[in-house]
Amino acid sequence: MTRIQYLTLSLACLVSACASTPTTPPPPAGPQVSTTRPEAPAPLLREVRFSDLPNWSRADLAPALTAFRRQCAQWANLTPDRALSSTAKYGGVIGMWLPACNAAQSVAPGGERAFFESNFTPASINYASGEARLTAYYEPIITASRTPAPGLSEPLLMKPTDMITVDLAGFAAALDDSTLRGAPRALTGQLRGNTVVPYPKREAIIPYQGQIIGYAHPVDVYNLQVQGSGRLGFIDGAQVRAAYASQNGYKWRSALGALRDSGAIQGASWANMRAYLDANPNSARSVLNADPSYIFFAEEQITDPAAGPRGAANVPLTPMGSIAVDPAFHPYGAVLYVDAQYDGAAFDRLVVAQDTGGAIRRGPQRGDFFAGTGPQAGQWAERMNSPARFWTLLPRGAPIATLDGAKRG
């Protein structure tokens, strides 16, 4: 049998075994609404006024301007005719956004509202399906050691050399195969000889020499994997970033939730999980193995302490200015206005779509808000879980018909 025949058989195995596998890290564990992921039809964008956006006149727009400037810096490296997205049904091409990018560079503090009102047109995004909810995530700072130390026993691993990604979207187009079109756009696997097989689950992953970045508390490592990235504060005083590198391809299952459901802890909090594992250190492996998903990291230097890690859009995340979205509905770089609640009060923010996650791929009204770096941001993020409504801001002068693919009568 040829290598191509082996690969074809292996692809079929992967599709049947991993059809619901996320390819990016999920956001923090928390109450989730079980929904069926909707299809992504062309959105119906309806122009509205800025006064129609709840609390627009009082919203803090400075973080969104910072996030937009960072997005523009990334777009500057691309051609103007490049589409913002190959999956989302609005957004147009980068050239439509460049006038606003140019204007953004000269906005002085306090001029954010005038900038957005002069360069954008707000529009409602009308879908009937999907989950309407806003949660939050953050970048942890955890204590780490280059070698195992008391309380620092769980390794953080780099992306393995035997991991491969299969571009199913490319195979679906090349083979005109409807079954492959219904599968995820990409799958993560392992090449064994001439055969592609699913990558091992968490419980079967064994580090090889040179793969370990460092060691930390098991709960800190798992929290880092749930958030997708974080900062490592080594006991010698050095600090680096553990950036998301890859995932083993399995659907995320909260080990924290599983521990709560077992009755071992009373509430699904990181503090409760840490207290349990400190009292039962020999159970760390079995507790974490409840989640077959595994996140691998890349060690990076921190060049801008005020910025977060790079999101899926390859742009440094901005605290309180970036949001993770379902990229089937929103293009990276989309400027979104979110209306939600936090601790019983109105929470209205302008944000830029710059990241995604497996547990938020649930429609156009589902978002995960980047709260920032460190324990205070983590405490804030843990409490954010609210119904939400979304609007988008489109470049002024760009026809809505061009941006959403629908003709207006």
Contacts in CASP RR format, 6 or more apart in sequence:
PFRMAT RR
TARGET T0000
AUTHOR 0000-0000-0000
METHOD contacts of the structure
MODEL  1
MTRIQYLTLSLACLVSACASTPTTPPPPAGPQVSTTRPEAPAPLLREVRF
SDLPNWSRADLAPALTAFRRQCAQWANLTPDRALSSTAKYGGVIGMWLPA
CNAAQSVAPGGERAFFESNFTPASINYASGEARLTAYYEPIITASRTPAP
GLSEPLLMKPTDMITVDLAGFAAALDDSTLRGAPRALTGQLRGNTVVPYP
KREAIIPYQGQIIGYAHPVDVYNLQVQGSGRLGFIDGAQVRAAYASQNGY
KWRSALGALRDSGAIQGASWANMRAYLDANPNSARSVLNADPSYIFFAEE
QITDPAAGPRGAANVPLTPMGSIAVDPAFHPYGAVLYVDAQYDGAAFDRL
VVAQDTGGAIRRGPQRGDFFAGTGPQAGQWAERMNSPARFWTLLPRGAPI
ATLDGAKRG
3 194 0 8 1.000
6 194 0 8 1.000
6 195 0 8 1.000
6 196 0 8 1.000
7 194 0 8 1.000
7 195 0 8 1.000
7 196 0 8 1.000
9 195 0 8 1.000
10 195 0 8 1.000
10 196 0 8 1.000
10 197 0 8 1.000
11 166 0 8 1.000
11 168 0 8 1.000
11 171 0 8 1.000
11 180 0 8 1.000
11 187 0 8 1.000
11 196 0 8 1.000
13 196 0 8 1.000
13 197 0 8 1.000
13 198 0 8 1.000
14 166 0 8 1.000
14 187 0 8 1.000
14 189 0 8 1.000
14 196 0 8 1.000
14 197 0 8 1.000
14 198 0 8 1.000
15 168 0 8 1.000
15 179 0 8 1.000
15 180 0 8 1.000
15 183 0 8 1.000
15 187 0 8 1.000
17 198 0 8 1.000
18 184 0 8 1.000
18 187 0 8 1.000
18 198 0 8 1.000
18 249 0 8 1.000
18 250 0 8 1.000
18 251 0 8 1.000
19 182 0 8 1.000
19 183 0 8 1.000
19 184 0 8 1.000
20 184 0 8 1.000
20 251 0 8 1.000
21 184 0 8 1.000
21 187 0 8 1.000
21 188 0 8 1.000
21 249 0 8 1.000
21 250 0 8 1.000
21 251 0 8 1.000
22 247 0 8 1.000
22 249 0 8 1.000
22 251 0 8 1.000
22 252 0 8 1.000
22 293 0 8 1.000
22 357 0 8 1.000
22 358 0 8 1.000
22 359 0 8 1.000
22 361 0 8 1.000
23 184 0 8 1.000
23 185 0 8 1.000
23 186 0 8 1.000
23 187 0 8 1.000
23 188 0 8 1.000
23 247 0 8 1.000
23 249 0 8 1.000
23 358 0 8 1.000
24 244 0 8 1.000
24 247 0 8 1.000
24 312 0 8 1.000
24 356 0 8 1.000
24 357 0 8 1.000
24 358 0 8 1.000
25 225 0 8 1.000
25 226 0 8 1.000
25 227 0 8 1.000
25 228 0 8 1.000
25 244 0 8 1.000
25 247 0 8 1.000
25 252 0 8 1.000
25 295 0 8 1.000
25 357 0 8 1.000
25 358 0 8 1.000
26 226 0 8 1.000
26 252 0 8 1.000
26 293 0 8 1.000
26 357 0 8 1.000
26 358 0 8 1.000
26 359 0 8 1.000
26 360 0 8 1.000
27 135 0 8 1.000
27 136 0 8 1.000
27 137 0 8 1.000
27 226 0 8 1.000
27 227 0 8 1.000
27 324 0 8 1.000
27 357 0 8 1.000
27 358 0 8 1.000
27 359 0 8 1.000
27 360 0 8 1.000
27 368 0 8 1.000
28 135 0 8 1.000
28 136 0 8 1.000
28 137 0 8 1.000
28 226 0 8 1.000
28 227 0 8 1.000
28 381 0 8 1.000
28 382 0 8 1.000
29 226 0 8 1.000
29 254 0 8 1.000
29 256 0 8 1.000
29 257 0 8 1.000
29 268 0 8 1.000
30 135 0 8 1.000
30 254 0 8 1.000
30 268 0 8 1.000
30 385 0 8 1.000
31 385 0 8 1.000
32 359 0 8 1.000
33 131 0 8 1.000
33 133 0 8 1.000
35 130 0 8 1.000
35 131 0 8 1.000
35 362 0 8 1.000
36 130 0 8 1.000
37 130 0 8 1.000
37 361 0 8 1.000
37 362 0 8 1.000
37 363 0 8 1.000
38 127 0 8 1.000
38 129 0 8 1.000
38 130 0 8 1.000
38 363 0 8 1.000
40 87 0 8 1.000
40 88 0 8 1.000
40 89 0 8 1.000
40 328 0 8 1.000
40 329 0 8 1.000
40 363 0 8 1.000
41 89 0 8 1.000
41 127 0 8 1.000
42 89 0 8 1.000
42 90 0 8 1.000
42 404 0 8 1.000
42 405 0 8 1.000
42 406 0 8 1.000
43 89 0 8 1.000
43 90 0 8 1.000
43 125 0 8 1.000
43 126 0 8 1.000
43 127 0 8 1.000
43 329 0 8 1.000
43 364 0 8 1.000
43 404 0 8 1.000
43 406 0 8 1.000
44 125 0 8 1.000
44 126 0 8 1.000
44 127 0 8 1.000
44 404 0 8 1.000
44 406 0 8 1.000
45 90 0 8 1.000
45 123 0 8 1.000
45 124 0 8 1.000
45 125 0 8 1.000
45 126 0 8 1.000
45 392 0 8 1.000
45 394 0 8 1.000
45 400 0 8 1.000
45 403 0 8 1.000
45 404 0 8 1.000
45 406 0 8 1.000
46 123 0 8 1.000
46 124 0 8 1.000
46 126 0 8 1.000
47 121 0 8 1.000
47 122 0 8 1.000
47 123 0 8 1.000
47 400 0 8 1.000
48 122 0 8 1.000
48 123 0 8 1.000
48 124 0 8 1.000
48 391 0 8 1.000
49 122 0 8 1.000
50 56 0 8 1.000
50 117 0 8 1.000
50 122 0 8 1.000
51 57 0 8 1.000
52 122 0 8 1.000
52 124 0 8 1.000
53 59 0 8 1.000
53 122 0 8 1.000
53 337 0 8 1.000
53 339 0 8 1.000
53 348 0 8 1.000
53 391 0 8 1.000
54 339 0 8 1.000
54 346 0 8 1.000
54 348 0 8 1.000
54 389 0 8 1.000
55 339 0 8 1.000
55 346 0 8 1.000
55 348 0 8 1.000
56 337 0 8 1.000
56 348 0 8 1.000
57 113 0 8 1.000
58 348 0 8 1.000
59 337 0 8 1.000
59 348 0 8 1.000
59 349 0 8 1.000
59 350 0 8 1.000
60 320 0 8 1.000
60 349 0 8 1.000
61 112 0 8 1.000
61 113 0 8 1.000
61 116 0 8 1.000
61 350 0 8 1.000
62 109 0 8 1.000
62 110 0 8 1.000
62 112 0 8 1.000
63 318 0 8 1.000
63 319 0 8 1.000
63 320 0 8 1.000
63 321 0 8 1.000
63 349 0 8 1.000
63 351 0 8 1.000
64 112 0 8 1.000
64 116 0 8 1.000
64 318 0 8 1.000
64 321 0 8 1.000
64 335 0 8 1.000
64 349 0 8 1.000
64 350 0 8 1.000
64 351 0 8 1.000
64 352 0 8 1.000
65 104 0 8 1.000
65 107 0 8 1.000
65 112 0 8 1.000
65 115 0 8 1.000
65 116 0 8 1.000
66 318 0 8 1.000
66 321 0 8 1.000
67 315 0 8 1.000
67 317 0 8 1.000
67 318 0 8 1.000
67 321 0 8 1.000
67 322 0 8 1.000
67 351 0 8 1.000
67 352 0 8 1.000
67 354 0 8 1.000
68 100 0 8 1.000
68 101 0 8 1.000
68 104 0 8 1.000
68 333 0 8 1.000
68 335 0 8 1.000
68 352 0 8 1.000
69 101 0 8 1.000
69 104 0 8 1.000
69 105 0 8 1.000
70 307 0 8 1.000
70 315 0 8 1.000
70 316 0 8 1.000
70 318 0 8 1.000
70 354 0 8 1.000
71 313 0 8 1.000
71 315 0 8 1.000
71 332 0 8 1.000
71 333 0 8 1.000
71 352 0 8 1.000
71 354 0 8 1.000
72 97 0 8 1.000
72 98 0 8 1.000
72 101 0 8 1.000
72 104 0 8 1.000
72 105 0 8 1.000
73 315 0 8 1.000
74 313 0 8 1.000
74 314 0 8 1.000
74 315 0 8 1.000
75 94 0 8 1.000
75 97 0 8 1.000
75 98 0 8 1.000
75 101 0 8 1.000
76 101 0 8 1.000
78 94 0 8 1.000
79 94 0 8 1.000
80 93 0 8 1.000
80 94 0 8 1.000
80 95 0 8 1.000
80 98 0 8 1.000
81 93 0 8 1.000
81 94 0 8 1.000
81 95 0 8 1.000
82 93 0 8 1.000
82 94 0 8 1.000
83 91 0 8 1.000
83 92 0 8 1.000
83 93 0 8 1.000
83 94 0 8 1.000
83 331 0 8 1.000
84 91 0 8 1.000
84 92 0 8 1.000
84 93 0 8 1.000
84 94 0 8 1.000
84 97 0 8 1.000
84 331 0 8 1.000
84 332 0 8 1.000
84 333 0 8 1.000
84 334 0 8 1.000
85 91 0 8 1.000
85 327 0 8 1.000
85 330 0 8 1.000
85 331 0 8 1.000
85 332 0 8 1.000
87 185 0 8 1.000
87 327 0 8 1.000
87 328 0 8 1.000
88 327 0 8 1.000
88 328 0 8 1.000
88 329 0 8 1.000
88 330 0 8 1.000
88 331 0 8 1.000
88 334 0 8 1.000
89 329 0 8 1.000
89 404 0 8 1.000
89 405 0 8 1.000
90 125 0 8 1.000
90 331 0 8 1.000
90 334 0 8 1.000
90 392 0 8 1.000
90 394 0 8 1.000
90 403 0 8 1.000
90 404 0 8 1.000
90 405 0 8 1.000
91 331 0 8 1.000
91 334 0 8 1.000
91 394 0 8 1.000
91 403 0 8 1.000
91 404 0 8 1.000
92 331 0 8 1.000
92 398 0 8 1.000
92 402 0 8 1.000
92 403 0 8 1.000
96 395 0 8 1.000
96 398 0 8 1.000
96 402 0 8 1.000
96 403 0 8 1.000
97 395 0 8 1.000
99 119 0 8 1.000
99 395 0 8 1.000
100 119 0 8 1.000
100 120 0 8 1.000
100 395 0 8 1.000
100 396 0 8 1.000
103 115 0 8 1.000
103 118 0 8 1.000
103 119 0 8 1.000
104 115 0 8 1.000
104 119 0 8 1.000
107 115 0 8 1.000
116 335 0 8 1.000
116 350 0 8 1.000
116 393 0 8 1.000
118 396 0 8 1.000
119 395 0 8 1.000
119 396 0 8 1.000
120 335 0 8 1.000
120 393 0 8 1.000
120 394 0 8 1.000
120 395 0 8 1.000
120 396 0 8 1.000
121 393 0 8 1.000
121 394 0 8 1.000
121 395 0 8 1.000
121 396 0 8 1.000
121 397 0 8 1.000
121 400 0 8 1.000
122 337 0 8 1.000
122 391 0 8 1.000
122 392 0 8 1.000
122 393 0 8 1.000
122 394 0 8 1.000
123 391 0 8 1.000
123 392 0 8 1.000
123 393 0 8 1.000
123 394 0 8 1.000
123 400 0 8 1.000
124 391 0 8 1.000
125 329 0 8 1.000
125 364 0 8 1.000
125 365 0 8 1.000
125 390 0 8 1.000
125 391 0 8 1.000
125 392 0 8 1.000
127 329 0 8 1.000
127 363 0 8 1.000
127 364 0 8 1.000
127 365 0 8 1.000
129 363 0 8 1.000
130 362 0 8 1.000
130 363 0 8 1.000
130 364 0 8 1.000
130 365 0 8 1.000
130 366 0 8 1.000
131 362 0 8 1.000
131 363 0 8 1.000
131 365 0 8 1.000
131 366 0 8 1.000
132 365 0 8 1.000
132 366 0 8 1.000
132 387 0 8 1.000
132 388 0 8 1.000
132 389 0 8 1.000
132 390 0 8 1.000
133 365 0 8 1.000
133 366 0 8 1.000
133 367 0 8 1.000
133 385 0 8 1.000
133 386 0 8 1.000
133 387 0 8 1.000
133 388 0 8 1.000
134 338 0 8 1.000
134 340 0 8 1.000
134 347 0 8 1.000
134 366 0 8 1.000
134 367 0 8 1.000
134 368 0 8 1.000
134 369 0 8 1.000
134 384 0 8 1.000
134 385 0 8 1.000
134 386 0 8 1.000
134 387 0 8 1.000
134 388 0 8 1.000
135 360 0 8 1.000
135 367 0 8 1.000
135 368 0 8 1.000
135 369 0 8 1.000
135 381 0 8 1.000
135 384 0 8 1.000
135 385 0 8 1.000
136 368 0 8 1.000
136 369 0 8 1.000
136 370 0 8 1.000
136 371 0 8 1.000
136 380 0 8 1.000
136 381 0 8 1.000
136 382 0 8 1.000
136 384 0 8 1.000
137 227 0 8 1.000
137 228 0 8 1.000
137 324 0 8 1.000
137 368 0 8 1.000
137 369 0 8 1.000
137 370 0 8 1.000
137 371 0 8 1.000
137 381 0 8 1.000
138 227 0 8 1.000
138 370 0 8 1.000
138 371 0 8 1.000
138 372 0 8 1.000
138 373 0 8 1.000
138 374 0 8 1.000
138 377 0 8 1.000
138 378 0 8 1.000
138 380 0 8 1.000
138 381 0 8 1.000
139 227 0 8 1.000
139 229 0 8 1.000
139 230 0 8 1.000
139 231 0 8 1.000
139 308 0 8 1.000
139 309 0 8 1.000
139 317 0 8 1.000
139 372 0 8 1.000
139 373 0 8 1.000
139 374 0 8 1.000
139 377 0 8 1.000
140 220 0 8 1.000
140 223 0 8 1.000
140 224 0 8 1.000
140 227 0 8 1.000
140 230 0 8 1.000
140 231 0 8 1.000
140 374 0 8 1.000
140 375 0 8 1.000
140 378 0 8 1.000
141 230 0 8 1.000
141 231 0 8 1.000
141 232 0 8 1.000
141 233 0 8 1.000
141 239 0 8 1.000
141 373 0 8 1.000
141 374 0 8 1.000
141 375 0 8 1.000
142 216 0 8 1.000
142 217 0 8 1.000
142 220 0 8 1.000
142 221 0 8 1.000
142 223 0 8 1.000
142 224 0 8 1.000
142 230 0 8 1.000
142 231 0 8 1.000
142 232 0 8 1.000
142 233 0 8 1.000
143 152 0 8 1.000
143 216 0 8 1.000
143 217 0 8 1.000
143 220 0 8 1.000
143 233 0 8 1.000
143 234 0 8 1.000
143 235 0 8 1.000
144 152 0 8 1.000
144 156 0 8 1.000
144 214 0 8 1.000
144 215 0 8 1.000
144 216 0 8 1.000
144 232 0 8 1.000
144 233 0 8 1.000
144 234 0 8 1.000
144 235 0 8 1.000
145 152 0 8 1.000
145 214 0 8 1.000
145 215 0 8 1.000
145 216 0 8 1.000
145 234 0 8 1.000
145 235 0 8 1.000
146 214 0 8 1.000
146 215 0 8 1.000
146 234 0 8 1.000
146 236 0 8 1.000
147 214 0 8 1.000
147 215 0 8 1.000
148 215 0 8 1.000
149 215 0 8 1.000
149 235 0 8 1.000
151 217 0 8 1.000
151 281 0 8 1.000
152 215 0 8 1.000
152 216 0 8 1.000
152 217 0 8 1.000
153 215 0 8 1.000
153 217 0 8 1.000
153 218 0 8 1.000
153 281 0 8 1.000
153 284 0 8 1.000
154 215 0 8 1.000
154 216 0 8 1.000
154 217 0 8 1.000
154 218 0 8 1.000
154 220 0 8 1.000
154 221 0 8 1.000
154 222 0 8 1.000
154 284 0 8 1.000
154 288 0 8 1.000
155 207 0 8 1.000
155 212 0 8 1.000
155 213 0 8 1.000
155 214 0 8 1.000
155 215 0 8 1.000
155 221 0 8 1.000
156 212 0 8 1.000
156 213 0 8 1.000
156 214 0 8 1.000
156 215 0 8 1.000
156 216 0 8 1.000
156 221 0 8 1.000
156 224 0 8 1.000
156 232 0 8 1.000
156 242 0 8 1.000
156 297 0 8 1.000
157 205 0 8 1.000
157 207 0 8 1.000
157 211 0 8 1.000
157 212 0 8 1.000
157 213 0 8 1.000
157 296 0 8 1.000
157 297 0 8 1.000
158 210 0 8 1.000
158 211 0 8 1.000
158 212 0 8 1.000
158 213 0 8 1.000
158 245 0 8 1.000
158 296 0 8 1.000
158 297 0 8 1.000
158 298 0 8 1.000
158 299 0 8 1.000
159 245 0 8 1.000
159 246 0 8 1.000
159 296 0 8 1.000
159 297 0 8 1.000
159 298 0 8 1.000
160 208 0 8 1.000
160 211 0 8 1.000
160 296 0 8 1.000
162 190 0 8 1.000
162 191 0 8 1.000
163 188 0 8 1.000
163 189 0 8 1.000
163 190 0 8 1.000
163 199 0 8 1.000
163 246 0 8 1.000
163 248 0 8 1.000
163 296 0 8 1.000
164 188 0 8 1.000
164 189 0 8 1.000
164 190 0 8 1.000
164 191 0 8 1.000
164 196 0 8 1.000
165 186 0 8 1.000
165 187 0 8 1.000
165 188 0 8 1.000
165 189 0 8 1.000
166 186 0 8 1.000
166 187 0 8 1.000
166 188 0 8 1.000
166 189 0 8 1.000
166 196 0 8 1.000
167 185 0 8 1.000
167 186 0 8 1.000
168 180 0 8 1.000
168 183 0 8 1.000
168 184 0 8 1.000
168 185 0 8 1.000
168 186 0 8 1.000
168 187 0 8 1.000
169 185 0 8 1.000
169 186 0 8 1.000
171 177 0 8 1.000
171 180 0 8 1.000
172 180 0 8 1.000
172 181 0 8 1.000
172 182 0 8 1.000
172 183 0 8 1.000
187 249 0 8 1.000
188 199 0 8 1.000
188 246 0 8 1.000
188 247 0 8 1.000
188 248 0 8 1.000
188 249 0 8 1.000
189 196 0 8 1.000
189 197 0 8 1.000
189 198 0 8 1.000
189 199 0 8 1.000
189 249 0 8 1.000
190 196 0 8 1.000
190 197 0 8 1.000
190 198 0 8 1.000
190 199 0 8 1.000
190 200 0 8 1.000
198 249 0 8 1.000
198 250 0 8 1.000
199 248 0 8 1.000
199 249 0 8 1.000
199 250 0 8 1.000
200 248 0 8 1.000
201 248 0 8 1.000
201 250 0 8 1.000
201 289 0 8 1.000
201 292 0 8 1.000
201 294 0 8 1.000
202 248 0 8 1.000
202 250 0 8 1.000
202 288 0 8 1.000
202 289 0 8 1.000
202 291 0 8 1.000
202 292 0 8 1.000
202 293 0 8 1.000
202 294 0 8 1.000
203 285 0 8 1.000
203 289 0 8 1.000
203 292 0 8 1.000
205 248 0 8 1.000
205 294 0 8 1.000
213 232 0 8 1.000
213 242 0 8 1.000
213 297 0 8 1.000
213 299 0 8 1.000
214 232 0 8 1.000
216 224 0 8 1.000
216 232 0 8 1.000
217 274 0 8 1.000
217 277 0 8 1.000
218 277 0 8 1.000
218 284 0 8 1.000
218 287 0 8 1.000
218 288 0 8 1.000
219 270 0 8 1.000
219 273 0 8 1.000
219 274 0 8 1.000
219 277 0 8 1.000
222 255 0 8 1.000
222 256 0 8 1.000
222 288 0 8 1.000
222 291 0 8 1.000
223 270 0 8 1.000
224 230 0 8 1.000
224 242 0 8 1.000
224 295 0 8 1.000
224 297 0 8 1.000
225 293 0 8 1.000
225 294 0 8 1.000
225 295 0 8 1.000
226 254 0 8 1.000
226 256 0 8 1.000
228 244 0 8 1.000
228 295 0 8 1.000
228 309 0 8 1.000
229 241 0 8 1.000
229 242 0 8 1.000
229 243 0 8 1.000
229 244 0 8 1.000
229 297 0 8 1.000
229 309 0 8 1.000
230 241 0 8 1.000
230 242 0 8 1.000
230 243 0 8 1.000
230 309 0 8 1.000
230 373 0 8 1.000
231 239 0 8 1.000
231 240 0 8 1.000
231 241 0 8 1.000
231 242 0 8 1.000
231 302 0 8 1.000
231 373 0 8 1.000
231 374 0 8 1.000
232 239 0 8 1.000
232 240 0 8 1.000
232 241 0 8 1.000
232 242 0 8 1.000
232 299 0 8 1.000
233 239 0 8 1.000
233 240 0 8 1.000
234 240 0 8 1.000
239 302 0 8 1.000
240 299 0 8 1.000
240 300 0 8 1.000
240 301 0 8 1.000
240 302 0 8 1.000
241 299 0 8 1.000
241 300 0 8 1.000
241 301 0 8 1.000
241 302 0 8 1.000
241 309 0 8 1.000
242 297 0 8 1.000
242 298 0 8 1.000
242 299 0 8 1.000
242 300 0 8 1.000
243 297 0 8 1.000
243 298 0 8 1.000
243 299 0 8 1.000
243 300 0 8 1.000
243 309 0 8 1.000
243 310 0 8 1.000
244 295 0 8 1.000
244 297 0 8 1.000
244 298 0 8 1.000
244 309 0 8 1.000
244 311 0 8 1.000
245 295 0 8 1.000
245 296 0 8 1.000
245 297 0 8 1.000
245 298 0 8 1.000
246 295 0 8 1.000
246 296 0 8 1.000
247 293 0 8 1.000
247 294 0 8 1.000
247 295 0 8 1.000
247 296 0 8 1.000
248 292 0 8 1.000
248 293 0 8 1.000
248 294 0 8 1.000
248 296 0 8 1.000
249 293 0 8 1.000
250 292 0 8 1.000
250 293 0 8 1.000
250 294 0 8 1.000
251 292 0 8 1.000
251 293 0 8 1.000
252 291 0 8 1.000
252 293 0 8 1.000
252 358 0 8 1.000
252 359 0 8 1.000
253 290 0 8 1.000
253 291 0 8 1.000
253 292 0 8 1.000
253 293 0 8 1.000
254 268 0 8 1.000
254 291 0 8 1.000
255 287 0 8 1.000
255 288 0 8 1.000
255 289 0 8 1.000
255 290 0 8 1.000
255 291 0 8 1.000
256 268 0 8 1.000
256 269 0 8 1.000
256 270 0 8 1.000
256 273 0 8 1.000
257 268 0 8 1.000
258 287 0 8 1.000
258 290 0 8 1.000
258 291 0 8 1.000
259 265 0 8 1.000
259 268 0 8 1.000
259 273 0 8 1.000
259 276 0 8 1.000
259 287 0 8 1.000
259 290 0 8 1.000
260 266 0 8 1.000
260 267 0 8 1.000
260 268 0 8 1.000
260 272 0 8 1.000
264 276 0 8 1.000
265 272 0 8 1.000
265 273 0 8 1.000
265 275 0 8 1.000
265 276 0 8 1.000
266 272 0 8 1.000
269 382 0 8 1.000
270 382 0 8 1.000
273 287 0 8 1.000
276 283 0 8 1.000
276 287 0 8 1.000
277 283 0 8 1.000
277 284 0 8 1.000
277 287 0 8 1.000
304 316 0 8 1.000
306 319 0 8 1.000
307 316 0 8 1.000
307 317 0 8 1.000
307 318 0 8 1.000
308 316 0 8 1.000
308 317 0 8 1.000
308 318 0 8 1.000
308 319 0 8 1.000
308 370 0 8 1.000
308 372 0 8 1.000
308 373 0 8 1.000
309 316 0 8 1.000
309 317 0 8 1.000
310 316 0 8 1.000
310 317 0 8 1.000
311 317 0 8 1.000
311 322 0 8 1.000
311 324 0 8 1.000
311 354 0 8 1.000
311 355 0 8 1.000
312 324 0 8 1.000
312 327 0 8 1.000
312 332 0 8 1.000
312 354 0 8 1.000
312 355 0 8 1.000
312 356 0 8 1.000
312 357 0 8 1.000
313 332 0 8 1.000
313 333 0 8 1.000
313 353 0 8 1.000
313 354 0 8 1.000
313 355 0 8 1.000
315 322 0 8 1.000
315 332 0 8 1.000
315 333 0 8 1.000
315 354 0 8 1.000
317 354 0 8 1.000
317 355 0 8 1.000
317 370 0 8 1.000
317 372 0 8 1.000
318 352 0 8 1.000
318 354 0 8 1.000
318 370 0 8 1.000
319 370 0 8 1.000
319 371 0 8 1.000
319 372 0 8 1.000
319 373 0 8 1.000
319 377 0 8 1.000
320 349 0 8 1.000
320 369 0 8 1.000
320 370 0 8 1.000
320 371 0 8 1.000
320 372 0 8 1.000
321 349 0 8 1.000
321 350 0 8 1.000
321 351 0 8 1.000
321 352 0 8 1.000
321 370 0 8 1.000
322 351 0 8 1.000
322 352 0 8 1.000
322 353 0 8 1.000
322 354 0 8 1.000
322 355 0 8 1.000
322 370 0 8 1.000
323 336 0 8 1.000
323 338 0 8 1.000
323 351 0 8 1.000
323 352 0 8 1.000
323 353 0 8 1.000
323 354 0 8 1.000
323 355 0 8 1.000
323 367 0 8 1.000
323 368 0 8 1.000
323 369 0 8 1.000
323 370 0 8 1.000
324 353 0 8 1.000
324 354 0 8 1.000
324 355 0 8 1.000
324 356 0 8 1.000
324 357 0 8 1.000
324 360 0 8 1.000
324 367 0 8 1.000
324 368 0 8 1.000
324 369 0 8 1.000
324 370 0 8 1.000
325 334 0 8 1.000
325 336 0 8 1.000
325 353 0 8 1.000
325 355 0 8 1.000
325 356 0 8 1.000
325 360 0 8 1.000
325 364 0 8 1.000
325 366 0 8 1.000
325 367 0 8 1.000
325 368 0 8 1.000
326 356 0 8 1.000
326 360 0 8 1.000
326 361 0 8 1.000
326 362 0 8 1.000
326 363 0 8 1.000
326 364 0 8 1.000
326 366 0 8 1.000
326 367 0 8 1.000
327 353 0 8 1.000
327 356 0 8 1.000
327 361 0 8 1.000
328 361 0 8 1.000
328 363 0 8 1.000
329 363 0 8 1.000
329 364 0 8 1.000
330 336 0 8 1.000
330 353 0 8 1.000
330 364 0 8 1.000
330 392 0 8 1.000
331 353 0 8 1.000
332 353 0 8 1.000
332 354 0 8 1.000
333 352 0 8 1.000
333 353 0 8 1.000
333 354 0 8 1.000
334 352 0 8 1.000
334 353 0 8 1.000
334 392 0 8 1.000
335 350 0 8 1.000
335 351 0 8 1.000
335 352 0 8 1.000
335 353 0 8 1.000
335 392 0 8 1.000
335 393 0 8 1.000
336 350 0 8 1.000
336 351 0 8 1.000
336 352 0 8 1.000
336 353 0 8 1.000
336 390 0 8 1.000
336 391 0 8 1.000
336 392 0 8 1.000
336 393 0 8 1.000
337 348 0 8 1.000
337 349 0 8 1.000
337 350 0 8 1.000
337 351 0 8 1.000
337 390 0 8 1.000
337 391 0 8 1.000
337 392 0 8 1.000
337 393 0 8 1.000
338 347 0 8 1.000
338 348 0 8 1.000
338 349 0 8 1.000
338 350 0 8 1.000
338 351 0 8 1.000
338 367 0 8 1.000
338 369 0 8 1.000
338 388 0 8 1.000
338 389 0 8 1.000
338 390 0 8 1.000
339 346 0 8 1.000
339 347 0 8 1.000
339 348 0 8 1.000
339 388 0 8 1.000
339 389 0 8 1.000
339 390 0 8 1.000
339 391 0 8 1.000
340 347 0 8 1.000
340 348 0 8 1.000
340 384 0 8 1.000
340 386 0 8 1.000
340 387 0 8 1.000
340 388 0 8 1.000
340 389 0 8 1.000
341 347 0 8 1.000
341 386 0 8 1.000
341 387 0 8 1.000
342 383 0 8 1.000
342 384 0 8 1.000
342 386 0 8 1.000
343 383 0 8 1.000
347 384 0 8 1.000
347 386 0 8 1.000
349 369 0 8 1.000
350 393 0 8 1.000
351 369 0 8 1.000
355 368 0 8 1.000
355 370 0 8 1.000
357 368 0 8 1.000
360 366 0 8 1.000
360 367 0 8 1.000
360 368 0 8 1.000
364 390 0 8 1.000
365 388 0 8 1.000
365 389 0 8 1.000
365 390 0 8 1.000
366 388 0 8 1.000
367 388 0 8 1.000
367 390 0 8 1.000
369 381 0 8 1.000
369 384 0 8 1.000
371 377 0 8 1.000
371 378 0 8 1.000
371 380 0 8 1.000
371 381 0 8 1.000
371 384 0 8 1.000
372 378 0 8 1.000
372 381 0 8 1.000
394 400 0 8 1.000
394 403 0 8 1.000
400 408 0 8 1.000
401 407 0 8 1.000
401 408 0 8 1.000
END
